[in-house]
Amino acid sequence: MSANEVQREQISERLEEIRTRMEKARHLYGTHAAGAELVAVSKTFPADAIRPLLALGQRVFGENRVGESLQKWPDLKRDFPGVELYLIGPLQTNKVADAVALFDVIQTLDREKLARYLAREMERTGRVLPCFVQVNVGREPQKSGVDPDEAVAFVQLCRKTYGLKIAGLMCIPPRGENPGPYFAMLGQLAQQAGVDQLSMGMSADFEIAIGMGATHIRVGTALFGDR
Ligand SMILES: *Cc1c(COP(=O)(O)O)cnc(C)c1O
C-alpha cells in the first residue's frame, strides 16, 4: 500500500471508531441525547491530511486560525462541495472580513466589539452566518469567552442591538477537571438565553458532552492524531 492509502485507512478507522463511540453514548444516555454533529478539528494539519476525510464524506470541520484556514480551505471547499467550516478559535476584529468570507459558522463570539464588526460585515456582504457565543465556564483568566453571569444578557445584546443570528453557546471547560458540571452550566445558560445548540466536548470528553445535550462535538486528536 502507498503512504496515501495507509493514511486513508487509518483515518477511516478512526472516523468509524468515533461514530461508534457517539452511538454508544447516545444509547447510554437515552433519548434526550439526540444526534450530535461531529465537527472534525483539522487545525495544524495540512490540506493533504484533510483530503482523505473529505473523501470519506465528512463535511463539517473546525479550524482555530483564520490565516491558516485561508491557506487550506478555499481549494478544499472548491474540490469538495458542501463543506461547512466552523471557526472555533479567537477572532480578531481585523480578521472579520476574511472570516465571514471563508467560514460558515462562527463559534467564538465573545465581546461586543466583535459583535459590532461581525454585524457590519454580514450586512455589507449579505453573508449571514450563524454565531455561537463562547462562554468562559471556568472563569479562567487566560481563556476567551464571556463570563457565565453575563452570557444571557450578551446573547440578547447580540440579537437585539446587532441583529446577529445566535444559534447556540460554546465552551471549553478547564483542563483536568470533571467537565460534567461545566457542560450542565452551558445547557442551563442556553435554556435561559433561548438558544438550542450546544458546542461542547472534545476528544477526551465528547461522550459526557453528548450525555449532557451537546449538539456539536469538536474532535481533533482522536481523528487526526497528535498535533
Ligand atoms: C483544538 C480544539 C479542539 C479539539 O481538541 P482535541 O482534544 O484535539 O479533540 C476542540 N475545540 C477547540 C476550541 C479547539 O481549539
The ligand as an ORCA input file, in Angstrom:
! r2SCAN-3c Opt
* xyz 0 1
  C      -8.208     22.039     19.248
  C      -9.597     22.264     19.675
  C     -10.500     21.198     19.782
  C     -10.119     19.743     19.532
  O      -9.440     19.238     20.636
  P      -8.973     17.686     20.678
  O      -8.688     17.473     22.106
  O      -7.793     17.578     19.795
  O     -10.113     16.874     20.201
  C     -11.799     21.491     20.152
  N     -12.205     22.759     20.401
  C     -11.358     23.803     20.313
  C     -11.866     25.166     20.582
  C     -10.034     23.599     19.940
  O      -9.211     24.647     19.852
*
